[in-house]
Amino acid sequence: MSGSLKVGVQMDPMEPVNINADSTFALMLEAQARGHRLWHYEVRHMALRGQTLTARAHAVEVRREIGRHFTFGEMAEINLGDMDVILMRQDPPFDMAYISATHMLEHIHPKTLVVNDPAEVRNAPEKLLVAHFPDLMPPTLITWDREAIRTFRAEFHDIIIKPLFGNGGVGVFRLKEDDENFGSLLDSHFSRSTEPLMIQRYEPAVRAGDKRIILVDGEPMGAVNRVPASGDARSNMHVGGRAEKSTITAREHEICARIGPYLRDHGLLFVGIDVIGDYLTEINVTSPTGLQEITRFDGIKIEETIWDRIEAKVFRR
């Protein structure tokens, strides 16, 4: 594939990026190595006037050097519709700011290829999209209703409660049947949020790890296991989970085969799914992570495949 692309990277600030873990950074390095030109901007610098979507952005160069991993050009207004590709990579929470950005990006997609498709990202928050595949999930409840939560807890005794639109393991709790913090936790959540909660049966298999599998255009490409720290029910690496080498099992291939066509047909090109034991727990479509961990363990550079698919889509148009 030949030809330089203009790539807008919609993400959080560059300064705190962990260059040895961040998947967006890996995507930027690969794009730059292919001769593509990069611009960095934050959602707060976007503006829609009529049908023209702009952002105040920096041309950016990246390098794998701690302490000087990027160089910005002068900030200038760019027309996002003049970009060939937009990588929508800002982290959740999946709030109204996030949703508003997807609406704005629809004014340029698909003429400018937005990865992932903004309308489909809006329609597929990770803890809700998975509910379309109930037979692949552990018993799960999504609700505001306290009595429904109490009934679910009475049935399964040991449960996980998490905010529906959170990320990084923040606000995730394991509650056993005798935990007296149950009512207080619900009070705390609903006093500051109008969002429902997701409640799932606790799966003891999480002690062996919560596996992240990366799919590109609906095809599984690699996996990394994330093992919770001692005394913590959460496996997210943001909160102390340990990454381990892993392979994709026959059951996990079955899960990927079930969801892959949906992802491909809905423009969800770069997706990370979470699997505990035999169960699919989340389908991450906003800003999935795991690329660099998989590269370290397996030598697979999934970012190469992602850019192969992006380039094919752009140049085919």
Long-range contacts (C-beta under 8 A, 24 or more apart in sequence): 1-308, 1-311, 1-312, 1-315, 3-315, 4-35, 4-36, 4-37, 5-31, 5-36, 5-37, 5-84, 5-85, 5-311, 5-314, 6-36, 6-37, 6-39, 6-82, 6-83, 6-84, 6-85, 7-31, 7-36, 7-37, 7-38, 7-39, 7-83, 7-84, 7-85, 7-86, 7-87, 8-39, 8-41, 8-55, 8-57, 8-78, 8-80, 8-83, 8-85, 8-86, 8-87, 9-38, 9-39, 9-40, 9-41, 9-60, 9-86, 9-87, 9-89, 10-41, 10-42, 10-43, 10-46, 10-55, 10-86, 10-87, 10-88, 10-89, 10-90, 10-101, 10-105, 11-40, 11-42, 11-87, 11-89, 11-90, 11-287, 12-42, 12-90, 12-91, 13-42, 14-40, 14-60, 14-69, 14-70, 14-72, 17-69, 17-70, 19-64, 19-65, 19-66, 19-69, 20-292, 21-237, 21-289, 21-292, 21-293, 22-289, 22-292, 23-89, 23-287, 23-288, 23-289, 23-290, 23-291, 23-292, 23-303, 24-87, 24-89, 24-287, 25-62, 25-69, 25-292, 26-291, 26-292, 26-295, 26-301, 26-303, 27-87, 27-89, 27-291, 27-303, 27-306, 27-307, 28-60, 28-62, 29-62, 29-64, 29-303, 30-301, 30-303, 30-304, 30-306, 30-307, 31-307, 32-61, 32-62, 34-307, 34-311, 36-85, 38-62, 39-78, 39-83, 40-70, 40-72, 41-78, 42-90, 43-90, 43-97, 43-98, 43-101, 46-80, 46-101, 46-104, 48-104, 48-107, 51-107, 52-79, 52-81, 52-107, 53-79, 53-80, 53-81, 53-104, 53-105, 53-107, 53-108, 54-78, 54-79, 54-80, 55-80, 80-105, 80-108, 80-112, 81-107, 81-108, 81-111, 81-112, 82-112, 83-108, 83-112, 84-112, 84-113, 84-314, 85-112, 85-113, 85-114, 85-115, 85-310, 85-314, 86-112, 86-113, 86-114, 86-115, 87-115, 88-114, 88-115, 88-116, 88-118, 88-121, 88-286, 88-287, 89-287, 90-286, 90-287, 91-167, 91-168, 91-286, 91-287, 92-165, 92-166, 92-167, 92-286, 92-287, 93-165, 93-166, 93-167, 94-125, 94-165, 94-167, 94-286, 95-165, 98-286, 110-317, 113-310, 113-313, 113-314, 113-317, 115-269, 115-270, 115-306, 115-310, 116-267, 116-268, 116-269, 116-270, 116-271, 116-285, 117-266, 117-267, 117-268, 120-266, 120-267, 120-268, 120-285, 121-268, 121-285, 121-286, 124-266, 124-268, 124-283, 124-285, 125-164, 125-165, 125-285, 125-286, 126-282, 126-283, 126-284, 126-285, 126-286, 127-162, 127-164, 127-165, 127-198, 127-282, 128-164, 129-283, 129-285, 130-280, 130-281, 130-282, 130-283, 132-262, 133-258, 133-259, 133-280, 136-255, 136-258, 136-259, 136-279, 136-280, 137-200, 137-279, 137-280, 137-281, 138-200, 138-201, 138-203, 138-276, 138-279, 138-281, 139-200, 139-201, 140-198, 140-199, 140-200, 140-201, 141-198, 141-199, 141-200, 142-196, 142-197, 142-198, 142-199, 143-196, 143-197, 143-199, 144-190, 144-196, 144-197, 146-186, 149-186, 149-197, 149-199, 152-199, 153-177, 153-182, 153-199, 156-201, 156-202, 158-201, 158-202, 159-199, 159-200, 159-201, 159-202, 160-199, 160-200, 160-201, 160-202, 160-233, 161-185, 161-197, 161-198, 161-199, 162-197, 162-198, 162-200, 163-189, 163-193, 163-195, 163-197, 163-198, 164-195, 164-196, 164-197, 164-198, 165-195, 167-286, 168-236, 168-238, 168-239, 169-234, 169-235, 169-236, 169-238, 169-239, 169-241, 170-238, 170-239, 172-233, 172-234, 172-236, 173-233, 174-202, 174-233, 200-281, 202-233, 203-276, 203-277, 203-279, 205-276, 205-277, 205-278, 206-233, 206-235, 206-276, 206-277, 208-277, 209-235, 209-244, 209-246, 209-276, 210-235, 210-241, 210-274, 210-275, 210-276, 210-281, 211-246, 211-252, 211-274, 211-275, 211-276, 212-272, 212-273, 212-274, 212-288, 212-289, 212-290, 212-293, 213-248, 213-252, 213-256, 213-272, 213-273, 213-275, 214-270, 214-271, 214-272, 214-288, 214-290, 214-291, 214-294, 214-302, 215-256, 215-259, 215-260, 215-263, 215-270, 215-271, 215-272, 215-273, 216-269, 216-270, 216-271, 216-302, 216-305, 216-306, 216-309, 217-263, 217-264, 217-269, 217-309, 218-256, 218-259, 218-260, 218-261, 218-262, 218-263, 218-264, 218-268, 219-256, 219-260, 220-248, 220-252, 220-253, 220-256, 220-260, 221-294, 221-300, 221-302, 221-305, 222-248, 222-290, 222-294, 222-298, 222-300, 222-302, 223-247, 223-248, 223-252, 223-294, 224-290, 224-293, 224-294, 224-297, 237-289, 237-293, 243-293, 243-297, 244-297, 245-297, 245-298, 246-297, 251-278, 255-280, 259-283, 269-306, 269-309, 269-310, 269-313, 270-306
